[in-house]
Amino acid sequence: SGGGGGEVARYRLEVGVGMLTSITTGVSLVLLNKALFATYDFHYPVTLTGWHLVFTAATLFAACRLGFFEHKRMPLRANLFFSLLDSITMGFQNLSLGHNSVSFYQMCKLLVAPCTVLIQRLIFGERMPSPAVSLSLCILLAGIGAATVTDVQLNPLGTFFGMMSTAMVCMVGIYTNQMQKQHELSSFQMLLNVAPVEGLMLLVIGPVWDYWIHRQTAYTDFEWSHPVFNAVVGTCALAVAVNAATFFLLGKTSPVSYQVIGHLKTVLVLGGGFVLFDTNANAGTMLGVGLAFIGVLLYAFLKDREMRKAFQQLTTQLAEVNK
């Protein structure tokens, strides 16, 4: 029983640290990216994503060489498949952020959790969440919806990028969780495998994509300045922590639980977005944010109760076997 309790406590600590890292760095990265797009007219989001991944790969390579974790190769075919899928996804995410308000960008993410549940059920045959957990998800999504429903800054191209981003994020979350388990990789081992491949892909695709959308590239048309350069380096540093926390949480929890953590970030990003970029927050927004927090807390409580129950059942079964 003591061993089971210790495992639960360690799991809580690890996930808690991962959540804190994910939330703080994720919110900071979204707002700094938005500042680049809105304040400095830096309209090259796919190229920026490529730089983020190259920076992440270099940082993880150095950490591996210093002995922080052991390198383990991922099968090439699986690596290429996942890297292509994730590269396209991140490109669509940054394009969505670049062509939409912060509110609509986050509103598109509302569909990810229910979409993930359906895909896991229909394609991968996993069971649906319990009625109580489903209710907590509905409360959370209703809250985020209430907080974003006043946003009317829509455009056809931005809406397309937002919908594509939503669909792709569902698949990436599921495959990240599955591939770590299937190939017995830690979060850092998998990220070290895919980040260089994705970075190289986007370094090639990025300028072509940006030129297709804007008829400009960051290398030939943008007028650089020290504040812009510092902001780009800042986003690269934040991206290392965001990518590491994302892979860690998807390996430790589930794709749906990770989306709930993402919605907690959504609440914080909405606050920062209203302060820095969008209209002033109104009563409906504040009510929605409060409702979303209730949903997040209820989901966390219910999942923690399920986890403790599972550990207790496992401990009881082991005790009976060892009698």
N, C-alpha and C positions, 0 to 999 in steps of 0.2 A: 504494500500500500504506500509506504514511504517512497519507494522508487518511482511509482506512478505519479505521486504528488510532485516529486522532484522534476520529472519529465514535463509535467504540465507547467510548472513554474518556469523552467528553462524555455519552453516553447513560447510562453507568454512574453518573456523578456526579449527573446529574439525577434518575435513578430512586432512587439512594441517599439523596439529600436528601429526596425525596418520601416514601420509606419511613420515614426517621427521623421526619419530621414527622407522618406518618400514625400511626405506632406510639405515639409519646409523647403526642400530643394525643388519639388515639383511646382509649387505655387510661385516661387521666386523665378524659376525658368520661364513659365508661361508669361508672367508679367514683364520680364526682361526681354523676351522675344517680341512681345506686343509693343514694347517701347521702341525696339529696333525698327519694327514695321511702321508704327504710327508716328514716332518722333523724328527718326532719322531717315525715313523713306527707304529703308533697306528691304527691297521687295524680292529677295532671293531665298525663300524658305527651304527649298530642296537642297540647294548648295550648302546652306547653313547646317542642315541635318547631316550632310556628309562630313563636314568639319567636326561636328559633335562626335560622330562615330570614330573618326580617325583619332581624335583626341582621347576618346574612351579606350580604344585599342592600345594606344601608346602607353597610357597610364596603367592598364591591366598587365601589359607585357612587362613593364618595369616592376610592378608588384610581384608578378610571378617569378621573375629573375631574382628578386630579393628574398624569395622563399615564403611569401605570405600565403600562397596556395600552389598546389601541384598542377601542372599542365596535363590535360587529358584530351586526346583528339576525338572529335565528333566525326561520324561517317560523312564523307564528302558530299554524297547525294543529299543527305538530310540537311547538311549545312547550307548548301546552295539553295535548296527549296525554302528553308526557313528564312535565309538572308534576303532572298528576293521578295518573299511575302512581307517581311518586316520592313524592308526598305520602301516598298510601295506604300505600306501603311503609314510610316512616319512622314513620307512625302505628302500624302493626303492630309495628315493631321496638321502639318505646318501650312499647307495651302489653305486649309479650312480656317486656321487662325489668321492667316494673312488676308483672307477675303471676307471674313465675317467679324462682327463685334464679339467681344469676349463672352457675352451672354449667350449668343446663338451658338458659338463654338462649344460652350459647355452644355447647352441644351441638347446638342446632337449626341453627347455622351450618355444622355438619359436612356437611350434605346439599347445601349450596350449590354447592361445587366439582363433585361428580359430576353434580348436576342441571344445572349450566351446560354441562358437556361434552355431555350428552345433548341439551339444547335446541339448542346450536350445531350439533350433528350432524344431528338430525332435522328441525329447522325451517329452519336457515340453511345447511345443507349443508357445513359446515366439517369438515376432517379431524380424526380423533381424535388425541390426543397419542401420542407414540412409546411403545413398551413400557417403556422405562427411566423416562420421565417419569411414566407411569401408575403404575409401581411406587413412585416417590417419593411420589406423592399418596396411595397406599394406606398407606404407612408413616406419613405425616403424620396421616391420618385415624384410623388405628389408635391412634396415640399420644394424640390428643385424646380419642378414645373411651375409652381406658383411664383417662385422667385424670378423666373425667366420669361413668363408669359407676356410681360409688358414690352418686351423687346420686339421692335418691328423693323429692325435694320436688316432686311433680307434682300438678297439678289440671286438671280438664277445660278450663276457660276459658283458663288459661295455655298448655296444650298446643295448643289451637286457634290462639291468637295466634302461638305459636312456629312452627307449620307454615305458616300464612299468610305470616308474615314470610320464611321460607325460600324459598317459591315466588316471592314478589314480588321479593326481592333478586336472584334469578337473572335475571329479565327486565330489571330496572333496570341491572344491570351490563352486559348485552349491548347494550342500547339506548344507554347512555352512550357506549360505545366506538364504536358504529356512527354515531350522530348527529354526534359530533365530526368524524369523517372525512367523512361524507356532506355536511355543511353547511360544512366547512372552518373549524371554530371551535376556538380554543384552549380550554383547560380553564376559564380565567377568563371568557372571552367567553360560553361556554355557561352557566356558573353565574350570571353576571350576568343572563342572559335568563330563566332558570327560577326563580331564588331569589325574586324579588318575587312572581311568580305563585303559586308554592307557598306562600309565606308568607301571602299574602292568603287563599288557599284554607283553610289550616289555622287562621287566625285566626277564620274563620267556622265551619269544621267542628269545631274543637277543643272549644269550650265545649259544643256539642251532643253530641259524642261522649263527653266526660267526664261530662256529666250522665246520659247513657244508661247508662254503666257504673257510676258512683258516686253518682248523684243529687246531685252537687255540681259547682260550677265554681270555678276559681281566682279569678275576679273577685268572686264574691258570698259564698262560704262559707269560704274559707281565711283563717286568722289569720296575717297576715304579721309577720315579725320581721326585724331587721337581719341575723342569720346566714343566714336563708332568702333574703333579697333578694341578699346578696352571693354566695351559692351559685348562684342563678339567673343573675346577671350573669356569673359565672365560667363556667357552662356555655355561655352565649351566645358568649363570647369564644373558648372552645375549639372551639365548633361551626364558627366561621369557618374555622379552620385545618383541621379535620377535613374539611369540605365541599370546601375548595380542594384538599387533598391527594388526596381520593378522586377528584375529576374529573381531576386531573392524572395520577394513576397509571393510571386506566382509559383515558385517551387515549394514554399512553405505552407501556403494556404490553398485556395482554389481560385479559378478565374472569376467566379461571382464575388467571392470575398474581396478579391483585389479591386473589383469595380466599386464595391462599397467604400473602400479606402479612397478610391478615386473620387467618389461623390463627396466625401468629406473635404477633399481638396477643392472640389467644385464650389462648395459653400464659401471657402476662404478666397478663391479666385474671383468669385462674384463680388465679394466685398471690395477686393483690390481693384477689380475692373470698374465698378461704379465710381470709386474714388478717383481713379487715374484716367479712365478713358470714356466711360459711358455716362448716362444721365444719373441724376441723384436717386438714391434708394427711396422707395415709398413704403407705405404700410404693408402692401401686398408682398413686396420683396422681403421685408423683415419677417413677416408671418411665415412665408415659404422657407426662409433660412432656418427659423426655429423648428418648423415641422420636419425639415430634413435632418436636423441634429437629433431630434427624437427618434427618427427612423434609424439613423446610424447607431445610436446608443442601444436601441432595442435589438437590432441585428447582432451587434457585438455581444450583448448579454445572452441571446439565444444560442449563438454559435459557440460561445464559451461553455454554456450549460451542456450542449450536445457533446462537446469535446471531453468535458469532465465525465459525462456518462459513459462515453466510449472507453475512456481509460479505466473506469471502474469495472466495466464489463470484461475488459481484457485482463485486468488484475485478478478478477474472480476466476476466469477461465484458467489462467496460469496456475493459480493456487490449487484448483481442483486437479489439474494435470500432475502437479508435483506431490499430491497426497500419496 
